[in-house]
């Protein structure tokens, strides 16, 4: 998704964000974004663990029926 932005594009985006939101609001936005990303990763990890548990349970049932 962001592979085509590059360093100059990233600098432009950060500069625009600084101009639009100001230096006082920018750390709050960054903190909120970080927390959102952390929650997303946690949810993804939990979902993956649940799926892996289901797969393991299914394999165990198949082994017991053999």
Secondary structure, DSSP 8 states (H G I E B T S, - for coil): --TTTHHHHHHHHHHHHHHHHHHHHHHHHHHHHHHHHHHHHHHHHHHHHHHHHHHHHHHHHHHHH-
